[in-house]
Amino acid sequence: MTTTLCLDIGSGTQDVLLYSPDREIENCPKFVLPSPALQIGRRVEALRLKGENIWLHGSNMGGGVTRFINAHLKAGLKVACTEKAAYTMADDLTRIPAMGIEMTDSCPVGFVPVRLTDFDETWWRRFMEAAELPWPDGIAACAQDHGFHPGQSNRMGRFKLWRTLLDEGGGRPEALVYRTPPAMLTRLADLQADIGGGPVADTGAAAVLGALFVDEIERLSFERGITLVNIGNSHLIAFLLHAGRIHGVYEQHTGCVDGEKLWRDLAAFRKGCLSFEQVFDDNGHGCLCLDLPAEAGGFEPTFVLGPRRGMLDGYDVDFPSPGGDMMLAGCFGLIKGLAMQG
């Protein structure tokens, strides 16, 4: 039996599935645990309360830990870090000294080392042992990665990635799961190294792909075009999908819209009438559409996932639960994407 530990790493929680293809999905172990950013942040907080200086090393991880580091500095304590760990706090490393953080490859005398990582294998081995579960045959993970775009807006840079997916990658949804992430996705590259080289994906994209884990939704997407939406706590993303191809991408910050505005944006998006500039000027990431096929029928069936999906309560949408658990949509998206890759 081949098992895969699938992790959807968010800012508050990490939603986890230990997937076995030979076992009923309802009997696969599932966990909702504090995110690595919160776990490490609490360690930093405990050291702050003890008055300890800290040295950060390890990987580029989720930025949620930064507020704990800022609290450390505000308390008058010292913080040092390696160059690799510094990318957690800023893509532009010239900002690190300005924050009052010393960059050094070795732990200064009198500092306590704190390892930054989105995946701590030692922690997970202890957890799996305590749960009396075998170590998985493979690990797959998703996390949000704005990407490293020196000298330009990361919103602009991110849409270059979507343009490449739609133009050069054929818009295939399974291409959202990376065997080798693009160079700009530095957090995913570090995450992939930490999980031992397994596949990785962006959180929002994986959650949307998770909708295709529902057989009825996947079948419908070949009969006519559909709109898939994931409304996360801080970001939302939508795809226009038909016949195994993504025809459009819309990405916005959740806090910049309410249900009425989002519904208007989605209506224009489905018609190919929403421009990149309109979304970008609204403080979103942007919008990108190919020539929309007439046989897609306007992409009207709309399926909404994500913790803030209630924003579209009362609108003409469906709220699927892939594998019977909406919170694990990202994990099911990883499984579905890998299965589609063959």
NORVENBEL-V957086 format. One record per residue. N is the residue number from 1. RES is the residue in one letter. PHI is phi as a letter, one per 20 degrees, with the letter a starting at -180 (999 if undefined). Layout:
# NORVENBEL-V957086
N&RES&PHI + N&RES&PHI
This chain:
# NORVENBEL-V957086
1&M&999 + 2&T&e + 3&T&d + 4&T&c + 5&L&e + 6&C&d + 7&L&c + 8&D&d + 9&I&e + 10&G&d + 11&S&e + 12&G&d + 13&T&c + 14&Q&d + 15&D&d + 16&V&c + 17&L&c + 18&L&e + 19&Y&e + 20&S&c + 21&P&f + 22&D&e + 23&R&d + 24&E&g + 25&I&g + 26&E&f + 27&N&d + 28&C&f + 29&P&g + 30&K&c + 31&F&b + 32&V&d + 33&L&c + 34&P&g + 35&S&f + 36&P&g + 37&A&f + 38&L&f + 39&Q&g + 40&I&f + 41&G&g + 42&R&f + 43&R&f + 44&V&f + 45&E&f + 46&A&f + 47&L&f + 48&R&f + 49&L&f + 50&K&e + 51&G&m + 52&E&e + 53&N&f + 54&I&c + 55&W&c + 56&L&e + 57&H&b + 58&G&o + 59&S&d + 60&N&f + 61&M&c + 62&G&g + 63&G&f + 64&G&f + 65&V&f + 66&T&f + 67&R&f + 68&F&f + 69&I&f + 70&N&f + 71&A&f + 72&H&f + 73&L&f + 74&K&f + 75&A&f + 76&G&n + 77&L&e + 78&K&e + 79&V&c + 80&A&c + 81&C&b + 82&T&e + 83&E&f + 84&K&f + 85&A&f + 86&A&f + 87&Y&f + 88&T&f + 89&M&e + 90&A&a + 91&D&f + 92&D&e + 93&L&f + 94&T&f + 95&R&f + 96&I&f + 97&P&f + 98&A&f + 99&M&f + 100&G&n + 101&I&d + 102&E&e + 103&M&e + 104&T&b + 105&D&f + 106&S&c + 107&C&f + 108&P&f + 109&V&f + 110&G&n + 111&F&d + 112&V&d + 113&P&f + 114&V&c + 115&R&e + 116&L&e + 117&T&a + 118&D&e + 119&F&b + 120&D&d + 121&E&g + 122&T&f + 123&W&f + 124&W&f + 125&R&f + 126&R&f + 127&F&f + 128&M&f + 129&E&f + 130&A&f + 131&A&e + 132&E&l + 133&L&d + 134&P&f + 135&W&f + 136&P&f + 137&D&f + 138&G&b + 139&I&c + 140&A&c + 141&A&b + 142&C&c + 143&A&b + 144&Q&f + 145&D&c + 146&H&f + 147&G&n + 148&F&d + 149&H&c + 150&P&g + 151&G&n + 152&Q&b + 153&S&g + 154&N&f + 155&R&f + 156&M&f + 157&G&f + 158&R&f + 159&F&f + 160&K&f + 161&L&f + 162&W&f + 163&R&f + 164&T&f + 165&L&f + 166&L&f + 167&D&e + 168&E&e + 169&G&e + 170&G&m + 171&G&m + 172&R&f + 173&P&f + 174&E&f + 175&A&f + 176&L&f + 177&V&e + 178&Y&e + 179&R&f + 180&T&c + 181&P&f + 182&P&g + 183&A&g + 184&M&f + 185&L&e + 186&T&f + 187&R&f + 188&L&f + 189&A&f + 190&D&f + 191&L&f + 192&Q&f + 193&A&f + 194&D&f + 195&I&e + 196&G&n + 197&G&n + 198&G&f + 199&P&f + 200&V&c + 201&A&b + 202&D&f + 203&T&g + 204&G&f + 205&A&f + 206&A&f + 207&A&f + 208&V&f + 209&L&f + 210&G&f + 211&A&f + 212&L&f + 213&F&f + 214&V&e + 215&D&g + 216&E&f + 217&I&f + 218&E&f + 219&R&f + 220&L&f + 221&S&f + 222&F&e + 223&E&e + 224&R&b + 225&G&f + 226&I&c + 227&T&d + 228&L&d + 229&V&c + 230&N&c + 231&I&d + 232&G&e + 233&N&f + 234&S&c + 235&H&c + 236&L&c + 237&I&b + 238&A&c + 239&F&c + 240&L&e + 241&L&c + 242&H&b + 243&A&l + 244&G&m + 245&R&c + 246&I&e + 247&H&d + 248&G&a + 249&V&c + 250&Y&c + 251&E&c + 252&Q&b + 253&H&e + 254&T&g + 255&G&f + 256&C&e + 257&V&c + 258&D&d + 259&G&g + 260&E&f + 261&K&f + 262&L&f + 263&W&f + 264&R&f + 265&D&f + 266&L&f + 267&A&f + 268&A&f + 269&F&g + 270&R&f + 271&K&e + 272&G&m + 273&C&d + 274&L&e + 275&S&e + 276&F&g + 277&E&f + 278&Q&f + 279&V&f + 280&F&f + 281&D&f + 282&D&e + 283&N&m + 284&G&e + 285&H&f + 286&G&q + 287&C&b + 288&L&b + 289&C&c + 290&L&e + 291&D&f + 292&L&e + 293&P&f + 294&A&f + 295&E&f + 296&A&f + 297&G&m + 298&G&n + 299&F&l + 300&E&f + 301&P&g + 302&T&c + 303&F&d + 304&V&c + 305&L&c + 306&G&o + 307&P&f + 308&R&d + 309&R&f + 310&G&g + 311&M&g + 312&L&d + 313&D&g + 314&G&n + 315&Y&e + 316&D&e + 317&V&c + 318&D&d + 319&F&d + 320&P&f + 321&S&c + 322&P&g + 323&G&m + 324&G&n + 325&D&b + 326&M&g + 327&M&f + 328&L&d + 329&A&g + 330&G&f + 331&C&f + 332&F&f + 333&G&f + 334&L&g + 335&I&f + 336&K&f + 337&G&f + 338&L&f + 339&A&f + 340&M&f + 341&Q&f + 342&G&n
